[in-house]
Amino acid sequence: MIGPGMSGSGALRVVAIADADSFVKWSASLLGSVPGIRPHLLLVQTPLTASVDQQRTALTGTGMLPENVTRVSFGQAAGWLEGQRPDVVLLAGRGPFVRLMGRMIDGLTRRPVVVAGLPGMAIPAQRGALEYRRHADLLVVHSHREERAFAELGRRIGVQVPTALATLPFARSRSRMLAHDRARVLAADQAGTSGTLVAERPMPSEPQQERPVRMPATDIVFAAQALVPVGRDERAEIAATLVRAAEADPHRRVVVKLRSRPGESETHLERDPYLDLLPPRLPDNLVVSYGSMARALSTAAGLVTVSSTAAVEAVALGVPVIALDSFGVSKSLLNTVFVGSGLLGGRSEVVAGRFRHPHPDWLRDNYFHPSVESTWWEHVEQLVALRRAGALPARQVPAARGGAMHEAWHRASVLGAEDRTLSGTTALAFGAPATKAIAALRHRRAPVGGGTWADASTDFTLEPNPFHDSIRR
């Protein structure tokens, strides 16, 4: 007998449709956590699409094989999906990308179950994030706190999307070093030194016979972000802090972990890259890395960031963290999620190497819930069974209110130069100035004091985000 969620040929066919690097990593990792499926990654060409090098880095450790990755243009995507007939599609991209792919899926002769989600920590829950994904059959969230935040946001704006809890792929605990390779604490604060603490790793249950040589965990890793902090001066202060940290202890490396090489795109627009803010002559022990975060953390004694999901990845590995609060704690810095974690700290603590582990009470509500509570895949299987029985209504993306020209604007905004249609070119020519005018008007009408973005008592926002982060590149 064929069980729920199974096809006559065996396992469910699940296709993640993505473009930008962070969504590639997240979607491949999420599907890699589900046993017994036939996963595939469809990379649609947009200005944000990961390069081949970024793809290789993003897929490291996810279990997604190179032969299960296909690159297509937008014009080829519908035909490819018609041929593959997936049971489930995971839409993995920024909001406008999700909307565009959703419209494409609406035209398929055999409609799959549509799942959407965000590639990392999603506190605060933002209005646009929910509205762009409102037509998915299921929205994946990664913490109990996110469940509550998106539920409340949905109630406020009248958008109801079924949600289900998953474990953030990067939050799955795993040991990074073998027992005999663990470094002890090289220098503790109690000894009155400024050395970097090296976290101890749990001993494996079975003895190790032949052990590979591992580097000692002494690095300070900085997880850069394109969005925060916004100000050039603040970003320059971080760059200067990293230089001071390298100079304070020449025996430890300071690794500036970047997501994109010069000329590559990434999920969000970076206006002041750290490569432009670091001095021309760097300490020998300050290095730049474009490798995977997992590789960077494998030799890390501590991770520093403003609000990157890399903090969760570090905590899962037992690597202590400093979430910078030197510029404040606010929704606009995306770091309110760390309130109560014990991870917030300043620049001087980075230089001194005083990294810390999170408070246990914070963990369960914030990405480290028991795995038995992650039931998103069971929800997906139920939705597949309903769709096959004809009992799951399609949640279709409605036509653009401005008609064909507005539709062309949506498409061309996502695809950029990849959209070679006359309608797209025309829509961009007229639409770009209009969009700037509308954005300026919204800015003038924004609530004095920041509205819900300034309200520290909630985990959601109603107004457009304050980041100048257009998908048009």
C-alpha positions in Angstrom: 0.0 0.0 0.0 1.3 3.4 -0.9 1.4 5.7 2.2 0.6 9.4 2.5 3.0 11.6 0.7 4.3 8.7 -1.5 4.0 8.2 -5.2 3.9 5.0 -7.1 7.6 5.4 -8.0 8.6 5.8 -4.3 9.6 8.9 -2.4 8.2 12.3 -2.8 9.7 14.5 -5.4 10.6 17.8 -3.7 12.0 20.8 -5.7 13.4 23.9 -4.0 13.3 26.9 -6.3 15.9 29.5 -5.3 18.2 32.2 -6.5 20.3 34.0 -3.9 23.1 32.4 -1.9 21.5 32.4 1.6 18.3 30.8 0.2 20.3 28.2 -1.7 22.0 27.2 1.6 18.8 27.2 3.6 16.6 25.3 1.2 19.2 22.6 0.4 19.9 22.2 4.2 16.2 22.0 5.0 15.6 19.4 2.4 18.7 17.6 3.5 17.1 17.1 6.9 14.2 15.0 5.5 15.0 11.4 4.9 13.5 9.4 2.1 12.7 12.1 -0.4 13.9 12.9 -3.9 15.2 16.4 -3.6 16.3 18.8 -6.3 17.4 22.4 -6.4 16.2 24.6 -9.3 18.3 27.8 -9.6 16.4 30.4 -11.5 18.6 33.1 -13.1 18.1 36.6 -11.6 20.6 39.4 -10.7 20.8 37.8 -7.2 21.5 34.2 -8.3 24.4 32.6 -6.6 27.6 32.2 -8.7 29.0 28.7 -9.2 31.5 29.3 -6.4 28.8 30.6 -4.1 26.6 27.6 -5.0 29.5 25.3 -4.1 30.0 27.0 -0.8 26.3 27.2 0.0 25.8 23.5 -0.6 28.7 22.3 1.5 27.5 19.9 4.1 23.8 20.0 3.0 23.8 16.6 1.2 22.5 18.2 -2.0 24.5 16.5 -4.8 25.7 18.5 -7.8 23.7 16.3 -10.2 20.6 17.3 -8.3 21.0 21.0 -9.1 19.7 22.6 -12.3 20.2 26.2 -13.5 17.5 27.6 -15.8 16.2 30.9 -17.0 12.8 32.1 -15.8 11.4 31.2 -19.3 12.6 27.6 -18.9 11.3 27.1 -15.4 7.7 26.3 -16.1 8.6 23.7 -18.8 11.1 22.1 -16.5 8.5 21.8 -13.7 5.9 20.4 -16.1 8.4 17.7 -17.0 9.4 16.9 -13.5 5.9 17.0 -11.9 7.1 17.6 -8.3 4.9 16.7 -5.4 6.2 19.7 -3.3 7.8 23.0 -4.3 9.8 25.0 -1.7 10.0 28.6 -2.7 13.2 30.0 -1.5 13.9 33.6 -2.4 13.1 37.2 -1.4 9.4 38.2 -1.4 9.1 39.4 -5.0 10.8 36.3 -6.3 8.4 34.1 -4.3 5.4 36.0 -5.7 6.7 35.6 -9.3 7.4 31.9 -8.9 4.0 31.5 -7.3 2.3 32.9 -10.4 4.3 30.5 -12.5 3.2 27.6 -10.4 -0.4 28.7 -10.7 -0.2 27.9 -14.4 1.1 24.3 -14.1 -1.2 21.5 -15.1 -0.4 19.5 -12.0 -0.2 21.8 -9.0 2.3 20.8 -6.3 2.1 21.7 -2.6 3.7 25.1 -2.2 5.9 25.7 0.9 7.8 28.9 1.7 10.1 30.2 4.4 12.9 32.5 5.4 16.6 31.5 5.4 17.5 32.5 9.0 16.3 34.3 12.1 13.1 36.1 11.3 12.6 38.3 14.4 11.0 40.8 14.0 8.3 39.2 11.7 8.0 41.7 8.9 4.8 42.6 7.1 6.3 42.2 3.6 7.8 38.8 4.5 4.3 37.5 5.3 2.3 39.2 2.6 4.6 38.0 -0.2 4.2 34.4 1.0 0.5 34.6 1.9 -0.4 32.3 -1.0 1.8 29.4 0.0 0.1 26.3 1.4 2.6 26.3 4.4 5.0 28.8 5.9 8.0 27.3 7.6 9.2 29.0 10.8 12.1 28.1 13.0 11.3 28.9 16.5 8.3 29.1 18.9 8.9 32.8 19.1 8.6 33.1 15.3 5.4 31.1 15.4 3.9 33.6 17.8 5.3 36.6 16.0 3.9 35.6 12.6 0.6 34.6 14.1 0.2 38.0 15.7 1.3 39.8 12.6 -1.2 37.9 10.5 -4.0 38.8 12.9 -3.0 42.5 12.7 -3.0 42.6 8.9 -5.7 40.1 8.1 -3.4 37.5 6.5 -3.8 33.9 7.5 -1.1 31.5 6.4 -0.7 28.0 8.0 2.7 27.8 9.7 4.7 24.8 10.9 7.8 24.5 13.0 11.2 23.3 11.6 14.6 23.2 13.2 16.7 25.8 11.6 19.1 23.6 9.6 22.1 25.4 11.0 20.9 24.9 14.6 21.2 21.1 14.5 23.9 20.3 17.1 27.0 18.6 15.9 30.5 18.1 17.2 33.2 19.9 15.2 36.3 18.4 16.7 37.4 14.9 17.8 38.0 14.3 21.4 41.8 14.3 21.3 41.9 17.4 19.1 39.9 19.5 21.6 41.8 22.5 22.8 41.6 23.3 26.5 41.1 26.9 27.6 44.2 28.7 26.5 43.6 31.7 28.5 40.8 32.4 30.9 39.5 35.7 32.1 40.1 34.5 35.7 43.8 34.3 34.9 43.8 38.0 34.1 44.8 37.6 30.5 43.1 38.9 27.3 43.4 35.6 25.4 40.5 34.1 23.5 38.7 31.3 25.1 38.6 28.0 23.3 35.4 26.1 23.8 35.6 22.5 24.8 33.8 19.9 22.8 31.8 16.9 24.1 33.7 13.5 23.9 32.3 11.1 21.3 30.9 7.8 22.7 33.2 5.6 20.8 37.1 5.7 20.8 38.8 7.2 17.8 41.4 5.0 16.2 42.8 7.1 13.4 42.3 10.8 13.9 42.7 13.4 11.2 44.8 16.4 12.2 42.6 19.4 13.1 43.5 23.0 13.5 43.2 24.3 17.1 40.1 26.4 17.7 41.6 29.9 18.2 40.1 32.1 15.5 37.8 35.0 16.0 35.3 34.9 13.2 33.3 37.9 12.2 30.0 37.2 10.3 29.4 40.2 8.1 25.9 41.3 7.1 24.9 43.5 4.2 21.9 45.1 5.9 23.2 46.0 9.4 24.5 48.2 10.6 23.3 50.6 7.9 25.6 53.5 8.6 29.1 53.7 7.0 30.6 55.1 10.2 29.2 52.2 12.2 30.5 49.6 9.8 33.9 51.4 9.8 33.9 51.1 13.6 33.4 47.3 13.3 36.3 47.1 10.8 38.5 49.0 13.2 37.5 46.7 16.0 38.6 43.7 14.0 42.0 45.2 13.3 42.4 46.0 17.1 41.4 42.4 17.9 44.1 41.1 15.5 46.7 43.5 16.9 45.9 42.6 20.5 46.9 38.9 20.1 49.1 38.1 17.1 48.7 34.4 17.9 45.1 34.2 17.0 43.5 34.8 13.6 40.7 37.2 13.0 38.6 35.9 10.1 36.3 38.3 8.2 33.8 36.0 6.8 32.1 37.5 3.7 29.3 36.1 1.6 30.3 37.3 -1.8 33.5 38.0 -3.7 33.9 41.3 -5.6 31.6 41.2 -8.6 29.2 38.6 -7.1 25.7 39.3 -5.8 24.1 38.2 -2.5 20.7 38.2 -1.0 20.8 41.8 0.3 22.4 44.9 -1.2 25.7 45.9 0.6 26.3 49.6 0.2 29.6 49.8 2.3 31.5 46.6 1.9 34.0 45.7 4.6 36.7 45.3 2.0 36.4 49.1 1.4 36.5 49.9 5.1 39.5 47.8 6.2 42.9 49.6 6.0 45.1 48.9 3.0 47.8 47.3 5.3 46.3 44.6 7.5 47.8 42.7 10.4 49.2 39.3 9.1 46.6 37.5 11.3 43.6 39.3 9.9 42.3 37.4 6.9 39.2 37.4 4.6 37.3 34.2 3.9 34.7 33.4 1.3 34.4 29.8 2.3 31.5 28.2 4.1 30.5 29.3 7.6 30.8 25.7 8.8 34.4 25.7 7.7 35.1 29.0 9.4 33.5 27.8 12.6 35.5 24.6 12.6 38.5 26.5 14.0 36.7 29.3 15.8 37.1 30.1 19.4 34.5 32.8 19.1 32.0 34.4 16.7 31.1 38.0 16.5 28.2 39.5 14.6 25.5 42.1 14.8 22.6 39.8 14.1 23.6 37.1 11.6 22.0 33.7 11.8 25.7 32.5 12.0 25.2 33.1 15.7 22.7 30.2 15.8 25.1 28.1 13.8 27.9 28.9 16.3 25.8 28.1 19.3 24.9 24.7 17.8 28.6 23.9 17.6 29.3 25.1 21.1 31.3 28.1 19.8 30.8 31.1 22.1 29.4 34.3 20.6 29.3 38.1 21.0 26.2 39.8 19.4 27.4 43.4 19.1 25.2 45.9 21.0 27.6 48.8 20.5 25.1 50.5 18.3 22.1 49.6 20.4 19.5 46.9 20.4 16.6 47.5 18.1 14.4 46.0 15.5 16.2 48.0 12.8 19.5 46.2 13.8 17.6 42.9 13.7 19.2 42.0 17.1 16.2 42.1 19.5 16.1 38.4 19.2 19.2 38.3 21.4 17.6 40.1 24.4 17.8 37.7 27.3 20.3 35.4 25.6 23.4 36.6 27.4 25.2 37.0 24.1 25.0 40.8 23.7 28.3 42.5 24.2 30.5 45.4 23.1 33.5 46.0 20.9 36.0 46.0 23.8 34.8 42.5 24.7 35.6 41.4 21.2 39.1 42.7 21.4 39.5 41.0 24.8 38.1 37.7 23.5 35.3 37.6 26.2 32.9 35.5 24.2 30.0 33.8 25.9 27.5 31.0 25.7 23.7 31.6 25.8 21.5 31.3 28.8 19.7 27.9 28.8 16.3 29.6 29.3 16.7 31.5 26.0 17.4 28.4 23.9 14.1 26.6 23.8 12.1 29.5 22.6 14.8 30.6 20.2 15.7 28.0 17.6 16.8 25.2 20.0 13.5 23.5 20.7 13.4 19.7 20.9 13.5 18.0 17.5 10.2 16.2 18.2 8.5 19.6 18.1 9.7 20.2 14.5 6.7 18.8 12.6 6.8 20.8 9.4 7.4 17.7 7.2 4.5 15.8 8.7 2.4 18.9 7.8 3.7 18.7 4.2 2.9 15.1 3.9 -0.7 15.8 5.1 -1.0 18.6 2.5 0.2 16.3 -0.3 -2.4 13.7 0.7 -5.1 16.4 0.7 -4.0 17.7 -2.7 -4.0 14.2 -4.2 -7.5 13.7 -2.8 -8.6 17.0 -4.4 -9.3 18.4 -0.9 -6.7 21.2 -0.8 -7.8 24.4 -2.5 -5.2 26.2 -4.5 -4.0 29.4 -2.9 -3.4 31.3 -6.1 -1.5 34.6 -6.5 -4.0 37.2 -7.7 -3.4 39.2 -10.8 -1.6 42.5 -10.3 -4.0 45.3 -9.6 -2.5 47.4 -12.4 -3.1 44.8 -15.1 -0.6 43.6 -17.6 1.8 46.5 -17.2 2.0 46.0 -13.5 2.5 42.3 -14.0 5.4 43.1 -16.3 6.9 45.5 -13.7 6.8 42.7 -11.1 8.5 40.3 -13.4 11.2 42.7 -14.7 11.9 43.9 -11.1 12.9 40.4 -10.1 14.6 39.3 -13.3 16.4 42.5 -14.2 18.5 42.0 -17.4 17.2 38.5 -17.6 13.9 39.8 -18.7 14.3 40.8 -22.3 10.7 41.4 -23.1 9.5 44.8 -24.5 6.8 44.9 -21.8 9.3 44.5 -19.0 11.6 47.2 -20.4 8.7 49.6 -20.8 7.4 48.8 -17.3 10.8 49.4 -15.7 11.2 52.7 -17.7 8.0 54.1 -16.3 7.8 52.2 -13.1 11.2 53.0 -11.6 10.5 56.7 -11.2 7.0 56.0 -9.9 8.3 53.6 -7.4 10.8 56.1 -6.1 8.1 58.7 -5.7 5.8 56.2 -3.8 8.7 55.3 -1.5 9.4 58.9 -0.8 5.7 59.5 0.0 5.6 56.5 2.3 8.7 57.8 4.0 7.1 61.2 4.6 4.0 59.4 6.0 5.9 57.1 8.2 4.9 57.4 11.9 6.9 59.8 14.0 9.3 57.8 16.2 9.4 54.8 13.9 6.1 53.1 14.6 6.2 49.4 15.2 9.9 49.3 14.2 10.6 51.3 17.4 8.3 49.3 19.6 10.5 47.0 21.6 7.5 45.3 23.3 6.5 43.3 20.2 8.2 40.9 17.7 6.5 42.2 14.6 6.5 45.3 12.4 3.8 46.8 10.3 5.6 49.5 8.3 8.0 49.0 5.4 11.5 48.1 6.6 14.0 50.9 6.9 16.6 49.3 4.7 17.5 50.6 1.2 17.5 47.1 -0.2 15.9 47.0 -3.6 16.0 43.7 -5.5 16.8 45.7 -8.7 20.5 45.6 -9.2 
